[in-house]
Amino acid sequence: MRTREDRREEARLAVDSPAVVFWEDEEGAYHVRGRAVNLSGSGMAVRLRAPVKPGAVVWCAVPSYGIYSRAQVQHARGLFEKLAGVRFLAGQLVTEQD
């Protein structure tokens, strides 16, 4: 059952996997390593030590799950370490081909 605070449309899989997020804004370009902490077909949550802002469009890579996708930051909480929720923008995830 979904709660009022939980607006997710899909269940998420808890993970702990290396992730890379990169983007540009008016202050510069960022290439940040972090940890994906949960995944779904439409988004993920990632822990980062960077000033990512809600609304920013970023590129995300989680190689161990074959995820390489553009995404939009939905929220970013935390002071020194951000927990950012991102929604994938591609209709389908772009994954490595065998």
DSSP file (Angstrom, degrees, kcal/mol; ACC not computed):
  #  RESIDUE AA STRUCTURE BP1 BP2  ACC     N-H-->O    O-->H-N    N-H-->O    O-->H-N    TCO  KAPPA ALPHA  PHI   PSI    X-CA   Y-CA   Z-CA
    1    1 A M              0   0    0      0, 0.0     2,-0.3     0, 0.0     0, 0.0   0.000 360.0 360.0 360.0 133.3    0.0    0.0    0.0
    2    2 A R        -     0   0    0      2,-0.0     2,-0.2     5,-0.0     5,-0.1  -0.614 360.0-142.4 -83.7 142.8    1.3    3.4   -0.9
    3    3 A T        -     0   0    0     -2,-0.3     3,-0.5     1,-0.1    -1,-0.0  -0.541  29.0-104.0 -95.7 169.5    1.3    6.1    1.7
    4    4 A R  S    S+     0   0    0      1,-0.2    -1,-0.1    -2,-0.2    -2,-0.0   0.858 122.5  50.3 -60.8 -35.7    0.5    9.8    1.0
    5    5 A E  S    S+     0   0    0      1,-0.1     2,-0.9     2,-0.0    -1,-0.2   0.738  95.9  78.8 -75.3 -23.4    4.3   10.6    1.2
    6    6 A D        +     0   0    0     -3,-0.5    -1,-0.1     1,-0.1     0, 0.0  -0.771  49.8 168.7 -93.8 105.9    5.3    7.9   -1.2
    7    7 A R        +     0   0    0     -2,-0.9    -1,-0.1    -5,-0.1     2,-0.1   0.281  30.8 130.6 -99.6  10.1    4.6    9.1   -4.7
    8    8 A R        -     0   0    0      1,-0.1     3,-0.1     2,-0.0    -2,-0.0  -0.376  44.5-160.4 -66.2 139.6    6.5    6.2   -6.5
    9    9 A E  S    S+     0   0    0     -2,-0.1     2,-0.3     1,-0.1    -1,-0.1   0.656  75.5  41.1 -91.6 -18.0    4.6    4.5   -9.2
   10   10 A E  S    S-     0   0    0      0, 0.0     2,-0.1     0, 0.0    -1,-0.1  -0.920  88.5-104.4-129.5 152.9    6.8    1.4   -9.1
   11   11 A A        -     0   0    0     -2,-0.3     2,-0.4    -3,-0.1    30,-0.3  -0.441  38.6-136.7 -68.9 150.6    8.4   -0.7   -6.4
   12   12 A R        -     0   0    0     28,-0.1     2,-0.5    -2,-0.1    28,-0.2  -0.874   3.7-131.2-114.9 147.2   12.1   -0.1   -6.0
   13   13 A L  E     -A   39   0A   0     26,-3.3    26,-2.0    -2,-0.4     2,-0.3  -0.845  24.3-126.5 -95.5 123.3   14.8   -2.7   -5.6
   14   14 A A  E     +A   38   0A   0     -2,-0.5     2,-0.3    24,-0.2    24,-0.3  -0.559  43.5 161.4 -70.7 128.9   17.2   -2.0   -2.7
   15   15 A V  E     -     0   0A   0     22,-1.9     2,-0.2    -2,-0.3    20,-0.0  -0.861  37.8-151.7-138.3 170.9   20.8   -2.0   -4.0
   16   16 A D  E     +     0   0A   0     -2,-0.3    21,-0.2     2,-0.0    -2,-0.0  -0.695  43.9 142.6-146.1  89.7   24.3   -0.8   -3.0
   17   17 A S  E     -A   36   0A   0     19,-1.8    19,-3.1    -2,-0.2    21,-0.1  -0.965  55.0 -96.9-136.7 144.4   26.2   -0.3   -6.2
   18   18 A P  E     -A   35   0A   0      0, 0.0    46,-0.4     0, 0.0     2,-0.3  -0.330  45.8-177.9 -59.3 141.0   28.7    2.2   -7.5
   19   19 A A  E     -A   34   0A   0     15,-2.2    15,-3.0    43,-0.1     2,-0.4  -0.970  18.8-151.5-139.5 153.6   27.2    5.0   -9.6
   20   20 A V  E     -AB  33  61A   0     41,-2.5    41,-2.3    -2,-0.3     2,-0.4  -0.997  12.4-175.1-127.1 133.5   28.5    8.0  -11.5
   21   21 A V  E     +AB  32  60A   0     11,-2.7    11,-3.0    -2,-0.4     2,-0.4  -0.993   5.4 178.8-127.8 133.1   26.4   11.2  -12.1
   22   22 A F  E     +AB  31  59A   0     37,-2.2    37,-2.6    -2,-0.4     2,-0.3  -0.993   9.9 144.6-138.6 148.6   27.5   14.1  -14.2
   23   23 A W  E     -A   30   0A   0      7,-1.6     7,-3.1    -2,-0.4     2,-0.4  -0.964  32.8-125.7-164.1 169.9   26.0   17.4  -15.2
   24   24 A E  E     +A   29   0A   0     33,-0.4     2,-0.3    -2,-0.3     5,-0.2  -0.964  27.7 162.6-126.5 146.4   26.7   21.1  -15.9
   25   25 A D  E >   -A   28   0A   0      3,-2.6     3,-1.4    -2,-0.4    -2,-0.0  -0.827  58.6 -74.8-144.4-170.9   25.2   24.2  -14.4
   26   26 A E  T 3  S+     0   0    0      1,-0.3     3,-0.1    -2,-0.3    -2,-0.0   0.693 128.5  53.2 -64.7 -17.4   26.1   27.9  -14.2
   27   27 A E  T 3  S-     0   0    0      1,-0.3     2,-0.3     0, 0.0    -1,-0.3   0.580 120.7 -83.4 -94.0 -11.1   28.8   27.1  -11.6
   28   28 A G  E <   -A   25   0A   0     -3,-1.4    -3,-2.6     2,-0.0     2,-0.4  -0.928  54.3 -47.9 144.8-168.1   30.6   24.5  -13.7
   29   29 A A  E     -A   24   0A   0     -2,-0.3     2,-0.4    -5,-0.2    -5,-0.2  -0.837  45.0-159.3-107.2 144.0   30.7   20.9  -14.7
   30   30 A Y  E     +A   23   0A   0     -7,-3.1    -7,-1.6    -2,-0.4     2,-0.4  -0.964  17.3 179.6-127.6 140.0   30.5   18.0  -12.2
   31   31 A H  E     +A   22   0A   0     -2,-0.4     2,-0.4    -9,-0.2    -9,-0.2  -0.905  24.0 178.0-136.8 104.0   31.5   14.4  -12.4
   32   32 A V  E     -A   21   0A   0    -11,-3.0   -11,-2.7    -2,-0.4     2,-0.4  -0.922  23.9-146.5-123.3 132.0   30.6   12.7   -9.1
   33   33 A R  E     +A   20   0A   0     -2,-0.4    16,-0.4   -13,-0.2   -13,-0.2  -0.767  36.8 144.3 -90.7 140.4   30.9    9.1   -7.9
   34   34 A G  E     -A   19   0A   0    -15,-3.0   -15,-2.2    -2,-0.4     2,-0.4  -0.709  45.6 -89.1-150.2-159.8   28.3    7.9   -5.5
   35   35 A R  E     -AC  18  47A   0     12,-1.7    12,-2.9   -17,-0.2     2,-0.4  -0.992  23.5-137.0-132.1 124.9   26.2    4.9   -4.6
   36   36 A A  E     -AC  17  46A   0    -19,-3.1   -19,-1.8    -2,-0.4    10,-0.3  -0.671  22.4-179.9 -73.8 131.2   22.9    3.8   -6.1
   37   37 A V  E     +     0   0A   0      8,-2.8   -22,-1.9    -2,-0.4     2,-0.3   0.613  63.7   9.6-112.8 -17.7   20.7    2.7   -3.1
   38   38 A N  E     -AC  14  45A   0      7,-1.2     7,-2.0   -24,-0.3    -1,-0.4  -0.968  63.7-164.7-158.2 153.8   17.5    1.7   -4.9
   39   39 A L  E     +AC  13  44A   0    -26,-2.0   -26,-3.3    -2,-0.3     2,-0.3  -0.958  11.5 165.6-136.8 149.7   16.4    1.2   -8.5
   40   40 A S        -     0   0    0      3,-2.2     3,-0.4    -2,-0.3   -28,-0.1  -0.891  53.6 -93.6-145.7 179.1   13.2    0.9  -10.5
   41   41 A G  S    S+     0   0    0    -30,-0.3    52,-0.1    -2,-0.3     3,-0.1   0.703 124.4  38.7 -68.7 -18.7   12.4    1.0  -14.2
   42   42 A S  S    S-     0   0    0      1,-0.2    46,-2.1    45,-0.1     2,-0.3   0.483 125.4 -25.4-112.4  -4.2   11.6    4.7  -14.0
   43   43 A G  E     - D   0  87A   0     -3,-0.4    -3,-2.2    44,-0.3     2,-0.3  -0.990  49.3-137.8 179.3-173.5   14.2    6.1  -11.5
   44   44 A M  E     -CD  39  86A   0     42,-1.9    42,-3.0    -2,-0.3     2,-0.4  -0.977  18.2-120.4-159.6 166.5   16.7    5.6   -8.7
   45   45 A A  E     -CD  38  85A   0     -7,-2.0    -8,-2.8    -2,-0.3    -7,-1.2  -0.959  31.8-175.2-114.1 138.4   18.0    7.0   -5.5
   46   46 A V  E     -CD  36  84A   0     38,-2.6    38,-2.9    -2,-0.4     2,-0.5  -0.996  22.7-134.6-138.0 138.4   21.7    7.8   -5.3
   47   47 A R  E     +CD  35  83A   0    -12,-2.9   -12,-1.7    -2,-0.4     2,-0.3  -0.823  36.2 169.4 -92.5 126.8   23.9    9.0   -2.5
   48   48 A L  E     - D   0  82A   0     34,-2.7    34,-3.4    -2,-0.5     2,-0.5  -0.949  40.3-142.4-136.0 153.0   26.3   11.8   -3.6
   49   49 A R  S    S+     0   0    0    -16,-0.4    32,-0.1    -2,-0.3   -16,-0.1  -0.650  73.0  93.0-110.3  72.2   28.7   14.3   -2.1
   50   50 A A  S    S-     0   0    0     -2,-0.5     2,-1.6     2,-0.1    32,-0.1  -0.984  85.7-102.1-158.8 157.8   27.8   17.1   -4.5
   51   51 A P        +     0   0    0      0, 0.0     2,-0.2     0, 0.0    -2,-0.0  -0.305  52.2 166.1 -84.2  54.0   25.5   20.2   -4.8
   52   52 A V        -     0   0    0     -2,-1.6    -2,-0.1     1,-0.0    -4,-0.0  -0.488  22.7-148.0 -71.4 139.4   23.0   18.6   -7.1
   53   53 A K    >   -     0   0    0     -2,-0.2     3,-2.1     1,-0.0    20,-0.3  -0.862  20.3 -99.8-115.0 142.8   19.8   20.6   -7.3
   54   54 A P  T 3  S+     0   0    0      0, 0.0    20,-0.2     0, 0.0     3,-0.1  -0.300 110.3  29.6 -55.1 138.3   16.2   19.5   -7.9
   55   55 A G  T 3  S+     0   0    0     18,-3.1    19,-0.1     1,-0.3     2,-0.0   0.128  87.6 132.8  95.6 -19.7   15.2   20.0  -11.5
   56   56 A A    <   -     0   0    0     -3,-2.1    17,-2.7    16,-0.1     2,-0.5  -0.359  54.9-133.0 -65.4 142.4   18.7   19.5  -12.9
   57   57 A V  E     + E   0  72A   0     15,-0.2   -33,-0.4   -33,-0.2     2,-0.3  -0.880  36.2 172.9 -96.9 126.5   19.1   17.2  -15.8
   58   58 A V  E     - E   0  71A   0     13,-3.0    13,-3.1    -2,-0.5     2,-0.4  -0.822  33.6-121.5-129.3 163.5   21.9   14.7  -15.2
   59   59 A W  E     -BE  22  70A   0    -37,-2.6   -37,-2.2    -2,-0.3     2,-0.4  -0.937  31.2-162.5-105.0 135.2   23.5   11.7  -16.8
   60   60 A C  E     -BE  21  69A   0      9,-3.2     9,-2.2    -2,-0.4     2,-0.4  -0.934  10.5-173.6-121.3 140.5   23.6    8.6  -14.6
   61   61 A A  E     +BE  20  68A   0    -41,-2.3   -41,-2.5    -2,-0.4     7,-0.2  -0.990  13.8 170.2-134.2 127.6   25.6    5.4  -14.9
   62   62 A V  E > > - E   0  67A   0      5,-2.7     3,-2.0    -2,-0.4     5,-1.8  -0.756  13.7-176.2-128.5  82.4   25.3    2.3  -12.8
   63   63 A P  G > 5S+     0   0    0      0, 0.0     3,-1.4     0, 0.0    -1,-0.1   0.807  75.5  62.6 -55.8 -36.9   27.5   -0.1  -14.7
   64   64 A S  G 3 5S+     0   0    0    -46,-0.4   -45,-0.1     1,-0.3    -3,-0.0   0.721 114.1  36.1 -65.2 -18.1   26.8   -3.2  -12.5
   65   65 A Y  G < 5S-     0   0    0     -3,-2.0    -1,-0.3     2,-0.1   -48,-0.0   0.296 113.9-114.8-111.9   6.1   23.1   -2.9  -13.6
   66   66 A G  T < 5 +     0   0    0     -3,-1.4     2,-0.6    -4,-0.4    30,-0.2   0.795  62.5 152.8  68.1  28.9   23.8   -1.8  -17.2
   67   67 A I  E   < +E   62   0A   0     -5,-1.8    -5,-2.7    28,-0.1     2,-0.3  -0.835  12.1 156.1-100.0 123.4   22.1    1.6  -16.6
   68   68 A Y  E     +EF  61  94A   0     26,-1.4    26,-0.6    -2,-0.6     2,-0.3  -0.848  28.5 139.8-141.4  99.8   23.3    4.5  -18.7
   69   69 A S  E     -E   60   0A   0     -9,-2.2    -9,-3.2    -2,-0.3     2,-0.3  -0.983  53.4-115.7-149.0 151.8   20.5    7.1  -18.8
   70   70 A R  E     +E   59   0A   0     -2,-0.3    19,-2.8   -11,-0.2    20,-0.8  -0.665  44.7 175.1 -80.9 144.6   19.6   10.8  -18.7
   71   71 A A  E     -EG  58  88A   0    -13,-3.1   -13,-3.0    -2,-0.3     2,-0.4  -0.957  29.8-126.6-148.8 163.5   17.6   11.7  -15.7
   72   72 A Q  E     -EG  57  87A   0     15,-2.4    15,-2.5    -2,-0.3     2,-0.4  -0.966  29.9-119.6-116.6 133.3   16.0   14.6  -13.9
   73   73 A V  E     - G   0  86A   0    -17,-2.7   -18,-3.1    -2,-0.4    13,-0.3  -0.564  28.2-179.4 -71.7 123.3   16.6   15.2  -10.2
   74   74 A Q  E     -     0   0A   0     11,-3.5     2,-0.3    -2,-0.4    12,-0.2   0.796  67.7  -8.4 -92.1 -36.0   13.3   15.1   -8.3
   75   75 A H  E     - G   0  85A   0     10,-1.3    10,-2.1   -22,-0.1    -1,-0.4  -0.982  52.0-164.4-157.1 156.0   14.7   15.8   -4.9
   76   76 A A  E     + G   0  84A   0     -2,-0.3     2,-0.4     8,-0.2     8,-0.2  -0.897  18.0 179.5-146.8 114.0   18.1   16.1   -3.1
   77   77 A R  E     + G   0  83A   0      6,-1.9     6,-2.7    -2,-0.3     2,-0.1  -0.888  33.1  59.3-120.1 146.6   18.2   16.0    0.7
   78   78 A G        -     0   0    0     -2,-0.4     4,-0.1     4,-0.2    -2,-0.0  -0.291  60.8-119.7 120.2 157.3   21.1   16.2    3.1
   79   79 A L  S    S+     0   0    0      2,-0.2     3,-0.1    -2,-0.1    -1,-0.0   0.919 102.5   9.8 -95.4 -63.3   23.8   18.6    4.0
   80   80 A F  S    S+     0   0    0      1,-0.3     2,-0.5   -31,-0.0    -2,-0.1   0.806 137.8  33.5 -90.5 -32.9   27.2   16.9    3.5
   81   81 A E  S    S-     0   0    0    -32,-0.1     2,-0.3   -30,-0.0    -1,-0.3  -0.991  80.6-146.6-125.4 124.8   25.9   13.9    1.6
   82   82 A K  E     -D   48   0A   0    -34,-3.4   -34,-2.7    -2,-0.5     2,-0.7  -0.685   6.8-153.5 -91.5 140.4   22.9   14.2   -0.6
   83   83 A L  E     -DG  47  77A   0     -6,-2.7    -6,-1.9    -2,-0.3     2,-0.4  -0.954  27.1-170.1-105.5 107.8   20.3   11.5   -1.2
   84   84 A A  E     -DG  46  76A   0    -38,-2.9   -38,-2.6    -2,-0.7     2,-0.5  -0.854  16.2-153.6-107.0 133.5   19.0   12.4   -4.6
   85   85 A G  E     -DG  45  75A   0    -10,-2.1   -11,-3.5    -2,-0.4   -10,-1.3  -0.913  19.5-171.4-100.9 126.8   16.0   10.8   -6.2
   86   86 A V  E     -DG  44  73A   0    -42,-3.0   -42,-1.9    -2,-0.5     2,-0.5  -0.922  17.3-146.8-122.4 147.4   16.1   10.9  -10.0
   87   87 A R  E     -DG  43  72A   0    -15,-2.5   -15,-2.4    -2,-0.4   -44,-0.3  -0.954  27.6-121.4-110.6 122.7   13.5   10.1  -12.7
   88   88 A F  E     - G   0  71A   0    -46,-2.1   -17,-0.3    -2,-0.5     5,-0.0  -0.381  17.9-160.7 -62.7 137.6   14.9    8.6  -15.9
   89   89 A L        +     0   0    0    -19,-2.8   -18,-0.2    -2,-0.1    -1,-0.1   0.691  62.7  91.5 -94.9 -22.6   14.0   10.7  -18.9
   90   90 A A  S    S-     0   0    0    -20,-0.8     3,-0.1     1,-0.1    -2,-0.0  -0.458  79.1-129.8 -72.0 146.5   14.5    8.0  -21.6
   91   91 A G  S    S+     0   0    0      1,-0.2     2,-0.3    -2,-0.1    -1,-0.1   0.842  98.0  18.3 -63.1 -32.5   11.5    6.0  -22.5
   92   92 A Q  S    S-     0   0    0    -50,-0.0    -1,-0.2     3,-0.0     2,-0.1  -0.982  97.9 -98.1-135.9 146.2   13.6    2.9  -22.1
   93   93 A L        -     0   0    0     -2,-0.3     2,-0.8   -52,-0.1   -24,-0.1  -0.387  33.0-127.8 -64.0 141.2   16.9    2.6  -20.2
   94   94 A V  B     +F   68   0A   0    -26,-0.6   -26,-1.4    -2,-0.1     2,-0.3  -0.838  40.6 176.1 -90.2 113.3   19.9    2.7  -22.5
   95   95 A T        -     0   0    0     -2,-0.8   -28,-0.1   -28,-0.2   -29,-0.1  -0.782  36.3 -87.5-119.2 161.1   21.9   -0.4  -21.6
   96   96 A E        -     0   0    0     -2,-0.3     2,-0.4   -30,-0.2    -1,-0.1  -0.387  41.7-133.7 -62.8 141.4   25.1   -2.0  -22.8
   97   97 A Q              0   0    0      1,-0.1    -1,-0.1    -2,-0.1   -31,-0.0  -0.821 360.0 360.0 -98.8 138.9   24.5   -4.4  -25.7
   98   98 A D              0   0    0     -2,-0.4    -1,-0.1     0, 0.0    -2,-0.0   0.487 360.0 360.0 -72.8 360.0   26.2   -7.8  -25.6
